[in-house]
């Protein structure tokens, strides 16, 4: 059975691959229907991942590790920004505006990569014993 950090990391890798796939479709000049479909797939996959983190993974973690609640809640708040960005990306893909979608995806990818690293660093300490407050 995978641990929560392993699950989150695996999902992050899948999402990064999906972002790269959408970026490649923009570069290759995919047709409008394909771009709309990829945009919808990306938005839905990202949202499903965010929901799992917000409702399943992280509440369980912070119930057991109160010291991780504050940093994880800050990371969860960033999900709303990502959702807004994905809506803008989806609109550009729906309009087949590949230059704009490509630009937006590049910025999104960079921010999401930083976000992934922060989450994984935070979760990386789950195997360490909790030091009692003095």
N, C-alpha and C positions, 0 to 999 in steps of 0.2 A: 504494500500500500504506500502511495506517495505521501510525503509530508506536505504541509501547507506551503512551505517555501518552494518545494519541488513543483507542486501544481502551478503556483503562480509563475515560476520561471518558465515552465513548459508553455503556458498560455502566452506569456510575453514573447517567446520565440515564434509561436504561431502567428501572433498579431504583427510582429515585425516582418515576417515573411509575406503576410497579406498586404501590408503597406507597400512593400517592395513590388509586389505583383501589380498593384494599382498604379504605382509610379511607372512601371514598365509599360503598362497599357497606354498611359498618357504619352510616353515617349514614342511608342510605336504607332500612335494615331488610331487607336481602336475606334470602332464605330460607336455612335451615340448609345445604342441599346446595350452594348457590352460595358460601356463606361457607367451607365445608370445601374446596371446589375452589380458591377464591382463596387460602386459607391454604396449601394444598399447593403451588400455583403459585409463590407468593411464596417459600416456604421452599426449594423446588427451584431457583428462579432465583438466589436469594442464594447458596445453597451452591455451585452451578456457578460463579458468579462468584468466590467465595472460593477454590475449588479452582484455577481458572485463575490467579489471582494467586499463590497459594502454590506451585504446581507448575510453572507455565509462565512467567508474566511476570517475577515478582520474582527467581527464581533466575538468570535470564538477565541481568537488570539488575545484580544485585550481583556476578555473575561479571565483568562489564565495569567496574563502578563500585563498588569496595569501600567507598568513602565513603558509599554509600547503603544498605549492608547493614544496619547497626544500626537506622536509623530505619524501614526497611521491615520488618524482622523484628518490631519493636515493633508496627507496624500489623497485621501478620499475626497476632500473638498476640491482638489484639482480635477477630479473627474467631470465636474460640471463645465469647466473651461474646455476640456477635451470634447465634451458632447457638443458644445457650441461650435467649436472649430470643425468638427465632423459634419455638422449641418451645413456650414459654409462650403466645405469641400464637396459634399454631396450635391449642393446646388450647382457648383461649377461643373461637376461631372455630368449632371443632368442636362446642363446647357451645352455639353460637349466643348467647354472652354478649357482645352487641355493645357495651354500655357498657364492659366490661372490655377487650375487644379494641381498641376505639377509644382508650382511655386508654393501653394498652400500645403501640399503633402510633404514637401521638403521641410518646411518649418514645423509641421506637426510631428514628423518623424523625429526630428532633433529633440523637441520637447518631450515626446513620449519616451525616447531612449533615456533621457535624464531621469524621468519619472520612474521608469522600470528599475534603473540602477538604485535609486533611492529606496524604492519598496524592497528590492531584494537585499539591500544592505541592512535595512531595518529588520527584515525577517531572518537575516543570517544569524542573528543572535539568539534565535529561539532555543538552540541546543545548550546555551550557556546557563548556568545556575543564576537565579535572581539573588542579588545581594540585598539583604534587608536594609531599610533606611535606618540611619543612625540618628 
